[in-house]
Amino acid sequence: MDRGADGISWQDTTFGNDYKQPDDHPGFSRSGRYRHGTVRQGHALPYIPRRNKFYNTSDVCSYHCPPGHSVTPVHELNALNIREKMAWLVRLSARHGDYYDGKKHSQFATSIKRYTSTLQRPLNHSEQRQLIPLLHDFKTTPGWAWRGLTTTLHSLTSAGVFTFHQFMDEGVKETQVSLLSNLLDTVIRKCNQKNAASDIDAQGISNLLWTMGKLVDNGLELAKTAKLQETVAALLPDVKTKAESKEEQDHFNIQGTANLLWALAKLVDNGLALEKTPRLREVVVALLPLVKTKAESKEQKDHFIPQHIANLVWAVAKLVENGLELEKTPKLKETVAALLSHVKSKANAKEKDHFTPQHIANLLWALAKLVDSGLELEKIPKIKEAVTALLSHVKTKAESKEEKDHFNAQHISNLLWAMAKLVENGLELEKTAKLKGAMAALLLHVKNRAESKQEKDHLNTQTIVMLLWALVKLVDKGLELEKTPKLKEALAALLPHVITQAESKEQKDHFKPQEVCILLWVLATLMDNGLELKITPKLKEAVFALLPHVKTKAEATEEKDHLNPQSIANLLWSLAKLGEAIELSMVKSTFDALVDRISESPQFSQQGILMFLWGVMVFCARFYLYDGNKSALEKHIGDLLARLENTFPIDTEDESIVAMATSWLGRACPVVPHYPTIISQPQSNFRDQLQSSLPSLKIEEEKSLNSLPPVDLLLPDYNLVIDIQGPYHYVSGDFKTRNGSTLLKIALLQKSGFEVIEIPVNKLVNQKSIKTVIEQVKTKLTVPPEARGSVSFNRDEESADEAYFTAEEYLEEPTDKPKRKKNRRKAGKTYLHKH
């Protein structure tokens, strides 16, 4: 084993494998599909701010001391006699001057590292305050050897000497900065002095770059530390040279290569721009073939441990996320494919217990990110195999009494995010039983942690946003709420946290604009997907708690810059989709703050324009239905339609929005939307009985008027429309609170000159109730047109003996009168499918 003079092992090294959630979004990275205003795919991963970590990074050197060392646990920093040792080191350095090799200083740094390794944690705040002032005279000299320099910098970094704390004294900060600057200057000098750089080795470079990555991961802002960037730039040419040299390649072992790629990914993720650091891209390109070669070697495969694999795939994914283009980077896809073969083999091997929850979360996140960045699932079958193998572990470990406590809130949120992102990118939910099993096991943890007093403090805003986004995305992709009780329970447990944090004065500043956007999208989508009524009050309460944040952040100069056009479009869609669930007065003040941003944002995508256009029309519809007046917002419909015309052609599924906009403005429709027609059993029964009651009445079914979505029944002689409204016409299926899509359709029909009768399907549950409704329709037809007006039967008082059923009761198993309830259940399902 290769050891330096300080006794530290240069082979037994590990490195950090934490990761941060992607910055794109829910995230709004992919094109959306929304029929009649229902957005189905427009959300990617939730945005997670840069310096908030998900996992604690382990160190390059193991917390356990290298073999051959007997270390007595030290529980008091004072026992290290730091003051006396530092005085001796200063005298030693002065005596030898420029010829001093730094060996004793590196041994001293290692002793601090051993202290933290014994405690299995870095220095805490009080220990830093005690130690760092004593390091004021800890300085390098030109004669320091490369090994001593790299060991010193690595040891002090991994011990937490350079970790910045919020309430650190200025004097301590100055000493900290001065010490780091002195060490970095020496590294830069040795790299630039080619004649003196012969002792620079691959392992030392690897550890130094890991140190740079660890420093930024611990809070050192790269943008404010020019010397750190200069150090990285000085090291990169040596990495490239050694990686491309056949003589040197053997010195890049698997762990050293993994260290390097992890460090580069961490630096890029913290602000080191790929396009502004050409050497960095060259280094990555040079390292990838080494990874591929070692991953495919029979001799080397046993050296790939789960942590190496997880961190290598994570590093590649993070580099791709930050601008390393898949198509323009040779060997990148091949490298990923080679690593994935190890994922499956390790997952199925006896040593599979070495895949910790953190490793699994890293791997699934990385695979999801790669797929989201353009790595096509169907072209790399090993991705599906790797995902399937990992999902088995998620379920096993999540259900294991020994392992379940290792799943913290961040692991769970990242695992669920990865599953949601993989599903969004083509992993078919209904064909992946292991995904459902893994998710069900994780949902129980979500519920337990959300309800636990001990755990609730770990559910910060970011984690809640990620969890809710992932759960709703899975619902949006086909996971049926009524068939997944654990999902409902998890959602019900999380919603009170949203409300508490949104209303808390201490927490309100923690809500970032994009997080507010995501949460409102989540709540609107849940209501749109029929989350059962008993949870609805909490949903509405959460919406009301978030609305003040929307207005504040949309108007605040510092915050509004973080509301990008897609975020604004998603906010508007969410508020519009909630329809009558939000009082008009409350919506108006929030909406005004958003709509003013339309003219300020000329760079809207086609998807953003479509979402904005639909949202504006819904609010115009609300004002129109409320007082019959033309809204001042109407001018925005024309402006947005003009913008949209510059982006033609559009998808056929989006043509209905164009048709609705032109109808609202009274213009000829430039497209011919295609609308599927399904006649439900309740609609057919009502039509037959209405016709039987009025044989001479002319009735047309599924008629599209003015290129608008088809109406259920049209009475052309009376210019009257009858729409039988299923539960999905209402917020949470309550048959009372109409959603945005329903309001817009009714307003458009009225603007086109038609009267509208709305009949909630729960009013047609038996012969008696149907007869009652028909009599009401007949009475209405006898009234002169100018006195009729539109009517919604859900606003009328129902008779005492009339059955009233909610959406959930429609789908309940029959308990009495089996035949009638069975038919009603069948009819209800048919109508749900249609509406």
N, C-alpha and C positions, 0 to 999 in steps of 0.2 A: 504494500500500500504506500502510495506516495505521500509523504508527510513533510511539511515545512519545519523550520527550526522551532516554531512555536508549538508544535505538537498537534496542530489542527489537521484533520483528515481532509485531503483534497479530492477524495473519491466518494466518501459517504456523504453526498450532498443531496438535499432536497430543495424544492423551491416553491414559491407561492403559487397557488392555483385558484385565487379568487377571481371573480369577475363582476362587472357591473352591467345592469340591464341596458338594452340598446336605447340610443338617444332619439330615434326617428319617431315619436309617435304615440300611441295609439293612439295613440299612434295611428298615423294615417298614411301608410306607405303604399298601399296597393289600390288598384282601381276598384271602384265599388259597383255593386249591383243593387239597385233599389227599384222595386216595382210599386208604382203609385206612391213614391216617397219613402218606401221602407228600405233603408240602407242595409245591405247584408254583408258586404266584404270590405268596407272602407276603412278598416281599422287594423293597425298593426300593433305592434307592441307598444305598450305604454312607455312613455318617455321617463327615463330615470336620470336625475341630475348626476353630474360627473363625479363628484367627490364623495358620494355616498356609497360605501362598499357593501357587498353582500356577505363576503366571507372574510375572516381574518386570514392573512397570508402567513403561511408557515415560512421558515427561514431556509436559506441556501444550505446552511449546515444544520444537521439534525439537532433537535433539542436534547437528544441523548448524547452523552459524551462519547468520543471515539474510543475504540477498543484500546486497552493499554493504559488508560487513565483511571485513577481511583479518585473520585471527587466526593468529599464530604459535603453534604448539603449545607449551604450557607443561607441563613435566613435574615441576616442583618448586613446591610451594605457596609456598615462601619467595620465589620470583621475583615474586610479586604485591605484595611490600612492604606486607603487610597492616598491620603495626604502625604504620608511618609514615602510611599512608592513614587508618587509624582515628583517629589523633591529629589529623590535619587535619580529618576529618569532625566530630569533637567540637568543635573550635574554630569551625568554620563554623556548626554548629548553635547554639552559644552566642552567636555574633555576631549572628545574625539572629533568634534567639528564636522566638516563636510565628509569625513571618512566614516562617519557612524552609519551603520547599515539598517538601523531601525528595528533590529530583532527584538530587543527587550520591550520596546514600545508595543510591538505587535503582540507579544506575550501578555502584556498588561491589558490590552484591548480584549484579548481572548479570555482573560480571567473575568472580565465584566460580562462577556457573552456567556461564560459558564454559569455565572451567578443567575442570569435570567433563564438559562436552560434548566437549571435545577428547579426553579420556581415554575417553569413552563409558562412564562409570560414575559413580555418586555417590561422595561422600567416603568414604574408609574410616575405620576406627576411629582409626588413628594421626593421620590428617589432621584428624579432628574434635578430637582432644585438643590439636592444635597451634592450630587456628583458633578454636574456640569461646571459650576464655578471653579472646581478644583482642576479642571482640564484647561484652564486659561493658558498655561504654558506648554501644553501638549502640541509640539510643533515638529514638522518634518525637516529634514536637511537634504541637500542634493544627493548625498551618498546612499540614501535609503534604497534597499533592494526591492525589486518588483514584488516578490513574494510577501515581504513584510508589509509593503504598502497596501496590496490588495487584501491581505488578511486583516489589517487594522481597519480599513474602510468597511469591509464586510462585517466584521465583528461588532463595531460600534453601531452600524446601521441596524443589524438584526437584533441587537440588544435594546434598541429603542432610544439610543442617545440623541438621534437627530429627529425624532418624532416631535411635531409641534403641538403644543397644547394651548387651548384658547386663553387661559388665564396665566400664562407663563410670564414671569418678571422680565422686564426689558433687558436687564443685565444678563440674565441667563440666555435670552434669545441672542444677544450680541456674541456671547462666548460660543454658543452653538453654531451660529453662522460663520464666525471667524475660523473655528476648528474645521468645519466642513470645507470652507473655501481654501484653507491651507492644504488639505489633503487632495482636493480636486486640482489645485494648481500643480501639485507634484505629479499627479497622473498625466495631466496635459503635457508637462515638460518632458516626462520620460517618453511619451508617445511621439513627441516632435523631435526628440534627439535620436535620430535613427542609429547612430553609432553606439548609443548606450541602451538601445531597446532590445538587445539580443536576448535578454532574459524574460521578455514578455511572452508568456505562454497562453495557450488556448483556454486552459482552465481558469487562469487569472482573469483573462478578458471576460469570460463567461460570468464569473462571480462579480466583477466590477459592473458589468451591465445589469446584472440582477440587482445590484445595490442601487443603481440609478433608478430602476423600475420601482424598487421598494421605497425609495425616498419620495417619489411623486405619489406613490400609493398611500403613503403616510401623511400626505397633506402638503408637501413641498410643491408650490405652484411652479410649473415648468416655465410659464411665460415670464415669471418674475425672477428667474434664476438663469441668467445668461451663461454663467459658468458651468452649470449642469449641462446645458445644451452643447457648450463648447467641448466638454469632456466626452460626451457621447460622440460628437463629430470626430474627435481625435482618435477614439477607439475603433470606429467603424472600418477604416481602411485596413487595419490589422486583421479584423474579423474576416473581411472579404479575401484578403491575401491568403490567410491560413486555411479558409474553407475551400479555396480553389486549388491549393497545393496538395499534390498527392502524398508528399512526405508528411504534411501536417494533418491531413484529414483524419488519420487514426487517433489523433489527440482529441478530436471532438467526439467524446463518447455520447451515448444517448442522453444522459442526464445533462451534460454540458450544453448540448445542442438545444435541448428542451429549455434550459435556463435562458439561453440567448433569445430564443423566439418568444418566450414568455416576457422577458424584459423589454424587447422591442415592441411587442404588442401593448404592454402596459404604458410605455413611453408615448406611443402613438395615441393611445386612448386618453392620455392626459395632455395632449396638445402638441406633440412633436409631429408636424405636418409631413406626410409622405411626399407630397409634391414639392415641398421646399427642402427636402433632405434626400437628394438623389442617391447618395451613398446607402441610405437606409434601405431603399427598394432593392439596390444591387446586393446588399448583404442578405436580405430575405431570399432573393432568387438563388443566391449561392448556397444557402443553408438547406433549402427544400430538397435538392437531390440527395444530400447526406441523410436526411430523415427518411426519404423513400428507400434509399439503398439499405439502410440499417433495418428498416421495417420489413424489407423483403428477404433479408439474409436468414438463413437457417441458423447460423452461428449466433446471430444477434437477437432472435425473437424472444428468447427467455429473459433478456435484459429489459424488455419493455414491461414495466409494471403499470398497473392501472393509473397511478398518479401521473406517470410520464405521458401515457396516452391521452388522458383527460386534458392535461395542460398543453400538449402539442396541438390537439384539435382546437382547444379554446383559443390558443394564440393565433392559429391560422384564421379562425373565424373572426377574431377581433381585428386582425389586420385587414381582412376583406371588408369588414364593416366600416373601416376608416379609410378606404380608398384603394386597397390593393385589388385590382381588377382580375376577376376569375379568368376571363378570356385572354387577357394579355400577360398572364403570369405562367410561364412554362413550368410543368411539373406540379403545379398546385393541386389540380384535380387528382393527378396520379398519387401524390403524397397523401391526400385525404383518403383515397381509396385503399392505399396500403395500410394506413393506420386503422381504418375501419375493420379490416380483416382481423386485427388484434382485439378489437372491441368484442367481436362475437366470440372469438376463441377464449379470451380471458373471462368473459361473462359466463361461459359454459364450463370453465375449468374448475377444479377443486379449490383453487385459490380465489374463487369468485368473491369470497367474503372481503377481499381487499378493495373491492369497489365500494367505497363508502357513499353515504347519501350525497356528500359534497362532490365526489367524483362523478356520480351519476348525473347530478344536477348540472355540473360543468359540461359533460358530454352532450346531454340532451339539449342544453341551451346552445352549444356550439353547432350542433347539427341543424338545429332549427334556424340559427342565424345564417349558416351557409346556404341552406335551402332558400331562405328568404332573400338572399343576395344573388340568387340565380343558379345555384347548383340544383339541377333538375332531378327530382326523386326517381323518375322512371328510367333515367339514364345511368343511375348508379345504384344497382340493386343492393349493394352492400349497406347502403344507408338504411333501407328498410329492415334488413337483417339485424343491423346493429341496434336500431331503435327497438325492434321486437325483443331482442335479448336484454336490453336495458330496462324495458318496461316490466319484464318479469321480476327483475330485482327491486324495482320501485314497490311493487305490490308486496313482495316477500318481506322486504325490510320495513315497509310501513306497517305491516301487520305483526312484525316480530316484537315481542315484549322487550328483548334485549336492544333492538335497534331503533325502535320507534321514537325514543327520546332524542335521537341524533338528528331527527328531521325538525329543524327549527323553522320559524315562519318564513325566512328568506329562502331556504331550500325548497319548501313547498310551493311558494309563489313562483319561483323560477322553473320548477318542474312543470307546474300547470301552464305557465306561459309557453314553455317549449312545446308541450303537447298541443296547445291551441294553435301555435304558429305552424307546427307540422301539419295539423289538420287543415289549416287555412291554405297550405301550399300543396295539397293533394293527397295526404295520407287519409284514406277513406275510413271514416269513423265506424261505419257499420260493418266493415270487413276487418277491423282490428280489435278483436275481443280483449287482447292484453291491455290495450289503451283504456278501455272502459274499466277493467279490473283495477289498473293502477290508479286511475282517477278516483274510483270509489274509495280505495284505501286512503288516498290523500285527503279526500273531502272530510272524512271523519276527524283527521288531525286539524283541519281548518276549523271545524266546528268546536272541537275541544279547546283549541288555543284561543279562539275568539271569546269563549265563555269563561276561560280561566282567569282568575284575578292575578295569578303570578305571571301569566303569559301576555296579558293584554297590552302591557307597555311595550312589548316587542312588535306589536302590530302598528307600525308607524304609517304615515300617509302613503308613502311609496309602496309598501308591502300590500296594503289594502287595495290600492289602485291596481297593482299587478294581478292580485288574486281575483278581483271582481272582473277585470278585463278578460282574463283567461277563462273564467267560468262562463261569462256571457258569450264570448267568442265560440266556445264549445256548444253552447245552446243554439247560437245563431247558425252553427254548422250541422245541426241535426240531432243534438242530444236532447231528448224529450224531457221536459220538466216533470211531467206527471209520472214518468217511468224512472225517475232518479230522485228518490226522497232525500238522500243524503245531500244532494245539490241544493234543494230547497232549504234544508236545515242549515247548511253552510252559509247560504245567502242571508237567511234570517238572522244568523249570529253576527254577520259582518256589518249589516246595515246600521245597528246602533253605534258602532265605532265611527262610521262616516258622519252620522249626526253629531256625535259628541265632539269629534275633531273639528267639524265645520263650524260649530257654535262656540268652541273654546277660544277665548281671547288669546291664550298662550299659543294655540296651535294654528290660528288663522293665517299667520304669515308663512306657515310651512306649506300651505296649499299653493302650488305653482300653477300658472295659467293652464298648462297642458293637462295637469292632473284634474283640474276642475272640468275641462272638456271631456276627458275620458270618463269621469264619474257620471256626468250627466248623460253621456252616450250610453253608459252601462244601464242607468236607471230607465232611460227611455226604451232601450231595447228589451229590458226585462218586462216592462209593462206591455210592450208591443208583442211579446211572445206569450202573454197570458199568465204571468206569475200569479198564483192563486190569491184570492181576495184577502186572506188573513194576514198576508205579508204586505199588501198594498199600502196600508196606513204608514208603515215605516218607509216605504218607497217614496210616498208623497212628502213625508216629513223630511227625508234626506234631500229631496229636490228643493224644498223651501229653504233648507239650511244652506244649500249651495248657491242659490240664486244671488244673494248679496255679493258673493265672491266674484261672480261673473261680471256684475256691473262695476265693482271696484277695480278689478283687474283690466277690464276693457277701457276704463277711463284713466287709470294711473299711467303716467308717462313712462315710468320705469318698467311697469309690468306689461303694458300693451304691446311693446315691441316683441314680447315672447309669444303673443297670440298671432301665429302665422295664418295666412289665408285659409289653409285647410282646417286649422283648429277653429277658426271663426265659423266656417261652413258647417262643421260638425256640431258646434254649439247651437247654431241656429236650427239645424235639423232636429236636434234633441228637444229643444224647447217647442218646436212646431209639432213634433210627433206626440208630445204629451197632451196636446189639444186642450180640452176643457179641464184637465186636472190642475192647471195653473190659472188663477184668476187673471182676467184680462188686464186689470190695472197693474198687477205685479209683472206681467209679461211685458207690458208696454215700456216701462222704465228700463228694463233689462235689454229689451230688443233695440230700443233707440241707441243705446251705447254700442251695439254690435253693427247695426245697419250702416252707421256712419263710416265704418271701416271699409265698406264696399268700394267706394270711389278711391280710397287711399291704397287699395291693393290691386293693381292692374295685372298682377302675375297669377291670377287664379287659373288652376287647371280646369279642364273640361268637367271633371268630376265635381270640383269645388263649385263651379258655376251652376251645374245642375242641382246640387244640394242647396245652394243659396237660393236659386230660383224657386225651388219647391217650397222652401221654408218661408220666403217672402209671400208667396201666394197663399199659404196657409194662414198667415197673420192677416193678410188682406181679406181672406174669407171670414175670419173671426170678426173683424170689424164690420164687414158687410152684413153678416148674419145678425150682428148685435144691434146695429142701428140703421142698416140699409144704405149708409152713405159711402161715397167713394173715399178710399183711404189715401192719405198722402204717400203711402208706401208704394202705390201702384206704379209710380214713375220708375221705380227700380226694376219692375218686371220687364219693361221695354228695354232698359239699359242692359240687363243681364241677357235678355234674348238676343240683342244685337251682338254681345260678346260671344254668345254661344254659336251664332251663325258663322263666326270666323273659325270655329273648330270642327265644322262638319267634315265627314259624316260622324254620326253618333251611333251607339249600339241600339239595336231594335228595341231592347228592353227599356231604353231611356226615352224613346220617341214619345211616350205618353206625356212626359213632362213638357216637351215642346208643344204638343197638342193642347195641353191644358193652358199653357201660357198664351198661345195665340188665341184660344177661345176667350180667355179672360179679357184680352185687349180687343176682341171683336175682329180679328184678322183671319185671313184664309190660312188654313193649316198646311205647311210645306211638306209634311210627312203623312203617311198613312199607317198609324199604329196598328199592331196586331194584338188583339185581346183574346185570350182563351175564354171559352164560355162553358160553364158547368151549371146545370140546373139541379139544385138541391131538392131533396124530398119535401121539406117544408114549403119551399117555393112552389113546387108542382102541385102539392095538395091545396095550397091557398088559391092558386090560380084556377084550379078545377072547380073549387067550391064557389069562388067569386063568379065564375062564368055560369055555373049552374043557377046561382041566385039571380044573375042578370044575363039571361041568354043572348040578348041583343047587344050587349056591351062588347066593343071591339078591344081585344087585348093582344099586345105584342110582347114577346119575351126576349131577353138578352139583346136589347137594342142599343147600339152605339149612336149617341146623338152628338152631332158636331165634333166627331172624332174623339169624344170623351169615353172613359171606361163605360162598358155597357150597364144599363139599368136592368133590374130584375123584370119589372112589368111596366109597360107603357100603355096608357089609355089615350090614344091619339085624338079622339073626339073631344076630350076634355083638356088636352095639353097637360096631362097629369102623370107623374111618375110614382110608382110604388116600389120602394126598396125594402126588402126583408133583411134586417141587419143581424148578422151573426155576432158572436162574442168578440171577434177580432175587429169589429168596428168601434169598439169601446176600449178605453184604457183599463187594462187588467181584466177585460171581459166582464165588467160589472153591469152592463146593459143600461148604464146611466150616463157615464162620462165619455162623450164622443172623442175619438182621437183626431189627429190632424188630417189624416187621409179622408176620413168620413166628412169632416167639416168642409174640406176643399171641394169634394165631389158635390155636396149639396149646394154650396154657394155657386159653383159653376153652372149647375142645372138651373138654379133660380135666375142667374144672370142671362141665361139663354132663353128665358121665358117660360120655363116649366115649373109647375107646382110639384112639391115633393111630399109624399107621405112616407114616414119612416116607421116600420113595424119591427120592433125587436123580436127575434125569433122565439124568445121565451114567452111571448104572448100567443103563440100558436101551438100550445102543447097538447090540446085535446079539442074535441069537437065543439064543446061549449065555448072555449076561449076563441076558437076560430070564428064561430058564428057571431060572437060579440064584436070582433074586429070588422067583420064584413058589414055588419049593421052600421058601424061607425063610418065605414067607407061610403056606404050607400047614402047615409045622411049627408055626408060631405058633398057628394055629387049633386045633391039637390040644391045646394047653395050656389047663388050666382058666382061666376069666376072672380069678380072683383072683390067679393067678400070672403072668399075661401082662405087663401094663404096656405102656406105649407104647415104641416103638422108632424110632430113626432109622438107616437103613442106612448113612448116611455115617459112622457111628461104628464100624461093623464092619470087621474086616480083610478086604480083598478078596483073592480067590485070585490066584495068581501069573500065571495066563494070562488074567485078566479085564481087558479094555480099560478104561482110565480116561481120561476126556477133560475138559479144563477148558472154561469157557464160550467162551474164545477159539478153542480147537481145534474147537469145534462149528461155528464160522463160517468156518474156513479153507477155502481152495479144495482140492478133492480131489487127492491125489497118487498114491494107489494104490487099487486096487479101486474104480474110478470110480463104478460104479453104486451100490454100497452107501454110499459116502461122500456121493454126491449126494443120496441119499434121507435120509441122516442130517442133512445140512446143511439140507435143506428142513424136516425135522421140527424141527430146532433153532430155525430162524427162527420157525416157527409157535408153538413153545412160548415163545420170547422175547416174542412178541407178546401171548401170553396172560398170562404170569407176570412 
